[in-house]
């Protein structure tokens, strides 16, 4: 029940806008909960991207169960995009 109250009502939202509406609500929930703003909020910066990527690549159980197995460039991009969310 709390989850329903936390998420936006998407019934009146155009389908093409639903993802953005949901994403904005999730960001607001993260801010309200004082979750750190991405990896920079945890003390990482762009100089750590290579190390983070190299550390993630051997995690076969997690990567092999992903819907799409990412390559190294995709993992690097994932970490780069996770530096800040707002």
C-alpha positions in Angstrom: 0.0 0.0 0.0 2.8 2.5 0.8 4.3 1.9 -2.6 1.1 2.9 -4.3 1.1 6.1 -2.4 4.7 6.8 -3.2 4.4 6.3 -7.0 2.6 8.7 -9.3 -0.8 8.0 -10.8 0.0 7.3 -14.4 -3.6 6.8 -15.6 -3.9 10.3 -17.0 -0.3 10.4 -18.4 0.4 10.0 -22.1 2.2 6.6 -22.6 5.2 8.4 -24.2 5.6 10.5 -21.0 5.1 7.8 -18.4 8.7 6.8 -18.1 9.9 10.4 -17.5 7.1 10.9 -14.9 8.1 7.8 -13.1 11.8 8.6 -13.3 11.2 12.1 -11.8 9.1 10.6 -9.0 11.8 8.1 -8.2 14.5 10.9 -8.1 12.3 12.8 -5.7 11.9 9.8 -3.5 15.7 9.4 -3.5 16.1 13.0 -2.5 13.4 12.8 0.2 15.2 9.7 1.6 18.5 11.5 1.5 20.1 8.9 -0.7 23.5 10.0 -1.9 23.4 11.6 -5.4 25.0 8.9 -7.4 28.5 7.6 -7.1 29.9 11.1 -6.4 27.7 11.1 -3.3 29.7 8.1 -2.1 33.1 9.7 -2.7 33.8 8.4 -6.2 34.7 10.6 -9.2 35.5 10.1 -12.9 39.1 9.1 -12.1 37.6 5.9 -10.5 35.7 4.8 -13.6 38.3 2.4 -14.9 38.7 0.7 -11.5 35.0 0.4 -11.0 34.6 -1.1 -14.4 37.5 -3.5 -14.0 36.0 -4.6 -10.7 32.6 -5.2 -12.1 33.6 -7.3 -15.1 34.6 -10.4 -13.2 31.2 -10.5 -11.4 30.0 -13.3 -13.8 26.9 -14.3 -11.7 25.5 -10.8 -11.9 26.4 -10.1 -15.4 25.4 -13.5 -16.8 21.9 -13.1 -15.2 21.4 -9.7 -16.8 18.9 -9.5 -19.7 21.8 -8.4 -21.9 25.5 -9.2 -21.0 27.3 -5.8 -21.1 30.7 -5.4 -22.7 33.4 -3.3 -21.0 32.5 -0.1 -22.9 28.9 -0.4 -21.8 29.9 -1.0 -18.2 32.1 2.1 -18.3 29.2 4.1 -19.7 26.9 2.8 -17.0 29.3 3.9 -14.2 29.8 7.3 -15.9 26.1 7.9 -16.1 25.8 6.9 -12.4 28.1 9.6 -11.2 25.2 12.0 -10.6 21.4 11.6 -10.9 20.3 15.2 -10.2 
